[in-house]
Amino acid sequence: MTTSLTMFNASAIPAHIANRQLSAATLALSSAGPTNKRISIEGGVFRMMVGGKEIAKNTDRSMNIAIVSTAPANSRIYYDPAVPYVRGQASAPTCSATDGIRPNVGTKTPQAATCAACPQNIAGSGNGESRACRYQRRLAVVLEGDMSGDVYQIILPATSIFGKGNGTQQLPLEAYARMLHGNRVGVDSVVTKMEFDTDSSTPKLVFSPVRFLEPNEQEIVDSQSDTPEAEQAIGLNAYQSDTGVAAIAAPKVIDTVAKPKASGFVASVVDDEPVAKAVVADEEDEIPAPKKATPAEADTRSAKIGNVLAAWGE
């Protein structure tokens, strides 16, 4: 008995075991699923949420992270405005679409058969000219100083996803990813600075590169992407993450065919049924697809990201 207690004392556990993530088998056998930890940006403050409760907050305007994984598509979420929002109280969305194309299977109050045909997806259905149904993107991240530690979920609003940004140092997520991609660098291979846009009246994050990951850090980030925590971070909405409610399955995409149509939509085939997928980017200006860079342009881009990283290093 004494030997067992001594063996499992925290200080006695070897570093290579203590630093290892608990396996899915261990979590399943112990009947303890992964603890969902989330970083909220409500009120323009970084707030650490565990089980829907705020346990800490960081009032700094920026935070350095490494992006471990991201949801494959922008999701859609709609809350009935007739249901009042109560801060600190988890509330299930009225309708949601993980793939941004059609409501999740099992949604109790779907607003339409597809997101493109939904009345909540029309400009003016929300406040002013906005849409009542909002775009979101889910990320799984780790903190720069604790990459082998907890994986956190971050759910970005549309204003943090779309747009052109400011030069190469303060970009919305998709523009940031395109800038890195143009320099043949992955978003999961750099330390990323996320900071609040102080010119925005609502919480909005912009992103910029700080430095490349060290080889050992890259290995840690790669391994973190395969953890149950990372999978849940990109698969659950805020309500599911905070309450532990099982995710509603998203429709399975069997085949996708993109063909321009005069309506401004592209046709997709989902479950063998054609649906329309909106290509507009919410209230933000639509961003054209990046063009293939010439060798001269590629050299210029590489110089730009090198200058950015060098500047942050200084």
SVG drawing of the C-alpha trace seen along z (x, -y; Angstrom):
<svg xmlns="http://www.w3.org/2000/svg" viewBox="-39 -52 55 54">
<polyline fill="none" stroke="black" stroke-width="0.4" points="0.0,0.0 2.8,-2.4 4.6,-1.5 1.6,-2.3 1.1,-5.7 4.8,-6.5 4.8,-5.4 1.9,-7.7 3.1,-10.7 3.2,-13.6 6.9,-14.2 7.7,-10.5 6.1,-10.1 8.8,-10.2 8.8,-13.3 8.2,-11.3 5.0,-9.8 3.8,-13.0 4.1,-15.0 2.2,-12.5 -1.5,-13.1 -3.9,-10.6 -5.0,-8.2 -8.5,-7.8 -8.5,-4.3 -7.7,-5.6 -10.4,-8.2 -13.0,-5.7 -12.1,-3.1 -12.2,-5.7 -15.5,-7.0 -14.0,-10.5 -14.2,-12.3 -11.8,-15.1 -12.2,-18.3 -13.4,-21.0 -11.5,-24.2 -12.4,-27.3 -11.0,-30.8 -13.8,-33.3 -13.4,-36.8 -16.6,-38.2 -16.3,-41.8 -12.9,-42.2 -11.1,-40.1 -9.5,-36.7 -11.5,-34.5 -10.7,-30.9 -13.9,-28.9 -14.2,-25.4 -17.6,-23.7 -19.2,-27.0 -17.6,-28.8 -15.1,-31.5 -12.1,-30.5 -9.5,-33.0 -9.1,-36.0 -6.2,-37.8 -6.7,-41.5 -3.7,-41.8 -4.7,-42.9 -2.8,-40.0 -1.9,-36.4 0.7,-34.1 -0.6,-30.7 0.1,-27.8 -2.8,-26.7 -3.1,-22.9 -6.2,-22.2 -9.1,-24.0 -12.6,-23.0 -12.6,-22.1 -15.3,-24.7 -17.0,-27.8 -20.0,-26.8 -23.3,-28.7 -25.2,-29.4 -28.6,-31.1 -30.1,-32.2 -33.8,-33.2 -33.8,-36.9 -37.0,-36.3 -34.9,-34.2 -33.0,-36.7 -29.3,-36.3 -28.2,-35.8 -24.5,-36.2 -22.9,-33.2 -25.8,-30.9 -25.3,-28.3 -27.9,-28.5 -28.4,-26.0 -28.6,-27.6 -31.9,-27.6 -30.3,-26.2 -26.7,-25.3 -24.9,-24.0 -21.4,-22.6 -20.6,-22.5 -22.3,-25.9 -24.5,-24.2 -27.5,-22.8 -28.7,-22.3 -27.1,-19.5 -29.0,-16.2 -31.2,-16.2 -31.6,-20.0 -35.0,-20.5 -35.8,-23.9 -34.2,-24.1 -34.9,-27.4 -34.7,-26.0 -33.7,-23.0 -30.4,-24.6 -28.4,-27.6 -28.5,-29.3 -32.4,-29.2 -32.7,-30.3 -34.6,-33.5 -32.1,-34.1 -29.3,-34.2 -30.7,-37.3 -29.1,-40.7 -31.4,-42.7 -32.6,-39.6 -30.4,-40.7 -29.5,-44.1 -29.3,-46.7 -28.1,-45.1 -26.5,-42.1 -27.7,-38.5 -29.4,-36.9 -27.5,-33.6 -23.8,-34.1 -20.6,-32.5 -18.1,-31.0 -14.8,-29.2 -13.5,-26.8 -9.9,-26.5 -7.9,-24.2 -4.9,-26.0 -2.2,-25.7 -0.4,-28.5 3.2,-29.4 4.6,-28.8 2.8,-25.5 2.5,-23.7 2.4,-20.2 -0.3,-21.4 -4.0,-22.0 -5.7,-22.3 -8.2,-25.2 -11.1,-25.9 -11.5,-29.4 -14.6,-30.2 -14.1,-33.1 -16.9,-35.4 -17.2,-36.4 -15.4,-39.7 -12.3,-37.7 -12.5,-35.4 -13.2,-37.5 -11.7,-40.8 -8.5,-42.2 -6.8,-43.3 -3.9,-45.7 -0.8,-44.9 0.9,-41.6 0.9,-42.0 -2.8,-42.3 -4.9,-40.0 -8.3,-38.2 -7.9,-34.4 -8.4,-33.5 -6.2,-36.4 -3.5,-35.3 -3.7,-31.7 -3.4,-32.8 -0.4,-34.9 1.4,-32.0 0.3,-29.6 1.7,-32.0 5.1,-31.6 4.7,-27.8 4.3,-27.9 1.6,-26.2 -0.5,-27.9 0.5,-25.1 4.2,-25.7 4.5,-29.2 3.7,-30.9 0.8,-33.2 0.0,-36.4 -3.7,-37.0 -4.8,-40.4 -7.9,-42.5 -8.5,-45.1 -8.8,-48.3 -10.6,-50.0 -13.5,-47.6 -16.6,-48.3 -17.2,-44.6 -14.6,-41.9 -12.6,-41.2 -9.3,-39.3 -6.5,-39.8 -3.5,-37.5 0.2,-37.9 3.3,-35.5 5.8,-35.8 8.3,-33.1 8.7,-29.6 8.2,-26.6 11.4,-24.9 11.7,-21.2 10.6,-19.9 7.7,-22.3 6.5,-21.2 6.5,-17.6 4.4,-18.6 1.9,-20.6 1.6,-17.7 0.8,-15.2 -1.7,-17.6 -3.7,-17.7 -4.5,-14.0 -5.9,-14.3 -9.5,-14.0 -9.4,-17.6 -8.4,-18.9 -11.1,-16.9 -13.8,-18.2 -12.5,-21.8 -13.1,-21.9 -16.3,-19.8 -18.4,-21.3 -20.2,-24.6 -19.9,-26.7 -23.0,-25.3 -21.9,-21.7 -18.4,-22.5 -19.6,-24.2 -22.3,-21.7 -20.9,-18.4 -24.0,-17.8 -23.1,-15.4 -22.6,-16.9 -25.4,-16.7 -24.1,-15.0 -23.4,-17.1 -24.6,-15.9 -22.1,-13.7 -20.8,-15.2 -20.6,-12.5 -19.4,-14.5 -18.9,-18.2 -19.0,-19.8 -18.4,-23.5 -19.9,-25.2 -20.4,-29.0 -24.1,-30.0 -25.6,-33.4 -27.2,-33.6 -23.9,-34.0 -23.9,-30.6 -22.0,-27.4 -23.8,-24.1 -22.8,-21.3 -24.0,-17.7 -24.8,-16.6 -26.3,-13.2 -26.9,-12.9 -29.1,-16.0 -28.0,-19.3 -28.0,-22.3 -26.7,-25.9 -23.7,-27.0 -23.3,-30.7 -19.9,-32.1 -20.5,-35.6 -18.6,-36.3 -21.2,-37.8 -20.9,-41.6 -17.3,-41.7 -16.1,-42.3 -15.8,-39.0 -12.2,-38.1 -11.2,-36.8 -9.4,-33.5 -5.6,-34.0 -3.9,-33.9 -0.9,-31.6 2.2,-33.6 5.0,-34.1 8.6,-33.3 9.3,-37.0 6.1,-37.4 7.0,-34.4 10.4,-35.8 8.8,-39.1 6.3,-37.3 9.1,-35.3 10.9,-38.5 7.8,-40.0 7.2,-37.2 10.9,-37.1 10.8,-40.8 7.6,-40.3 9.1,-37.5 12.4,-39.4 10.5,-42.4 8.6,-40.4 11.8,-38.7 13.3,-42.2"/>
</svg>
